Amino acid sequence: MTNSDGLVSLVGAGPGDPELLTVKALRRLREADVVVYDRLVSDAVMELVPHGVTRIYVGKARGHHHLPQEEINRLLLNMARGGYRVVRLKGGDPFIFGRGSEEAAVLARHGMAFEVVPGITAATACSAYAGIPLTHRGLARGVSFVTGQCRAGGSGDMDWERLVHADTTLVIYMGLQNLDDIVWRLLEAGLEPATPAALIENGTQDGQRRLVTTVARLPAAAVQEAVRAPALAIVGRVVSLAGSLDWFRPARATDTDTRDRDHALQA
């Protein structure tokens, strides 16, 4: 089925829990002719796509892109020109480390109709599900979101000294592969080694794991517990509240699992 006026909806799928989708995102999924989706869109969210809707996977993993970005751009353009209602479904929020703005720029440059449906980004959702407020009176007055990957594949072109503030929470997306380097640079920039830190794997989903430690021990914690992507790192004094604000009970974990890991990694 086609529509005489094609539309590309850049939709944020959130971090994985399908109940965190916005009402508008769910409506766009139900109206779509085609869904073009990324690797970080959870299976639970994809189950909400109606039967009969064309699904096109364009996921990217480190060192392997199922479809290069230029081809994704061309795909979206061609489908929009064909009059299709296209949902470009992205994990988290399209405009936060999601390259949604790059795709929007291409569509705008070619005069194609598009819209942006914001999603709950991993920083806010995963931290909340891990019992870690990003700001808290007396602990953090601000938040910085950074990516652990740069265009050259490393993490070196960051102003690390600007990121190191005792009253600011640092949230690191996609930093697992470069965690040793990231932590080294933070410590070199003056961050206290005992600063609380956490890794959250598969945040908001049944398989969520939360590892609480110090920033100096963060790389060792990741190796010790075999943390796998997707994983979010949070650094700052607010992480000290994780134990008291621990409310989420993942289906595949128990209270003992989570608390024992926290205690072991802090020791």
Sequence and secondary structure as in RCSB ss.txt:
>XXXX:A:sequence
MTNSDGLVSLVGAGPGDPELLTVKALRRLREADVVVYDRLVSDAVMELVPHGVTRIYVGKARGHHHLPQEEINRL
LLNMARGGYRVVRLKGGDPFIFGRGSEEAAVLARHGMAFEVVPGITAATACSAYAGIPLTHRGLARGVSFVTGQC
RAGGSGDMDWERLVHADTTLVIYMGLQNLDDIVWRLLEAGLEPATPAALIENGTQDGQRRLVTTVARLPAAAVQE
AVRAPALAIVGRVVSLAGSLDWFRPARATDTDTRDRDHALQA
>XXXX:A:secstr
   SS EEEEEE BSS GGGS HHHHHHHHH SEEEE TTS HHHHTTS TT EEEE  EETTEESS HHHHHHH
HHHHHHTT EEEEEESB TTSSS HHHHHHHHHHTT  EEEE    HHHHHHHHTT  S BTTTBSEEEEEES  
TTSSS SS HHHH  TTEEEEEES STTHHHHHHHHHHTT  TT EEEEEESTTSTT EEEEEEGGGHHHHHHHT
T  SSEEEEESGGGGGTTTT     TT  HHHHHHHHHHHH 
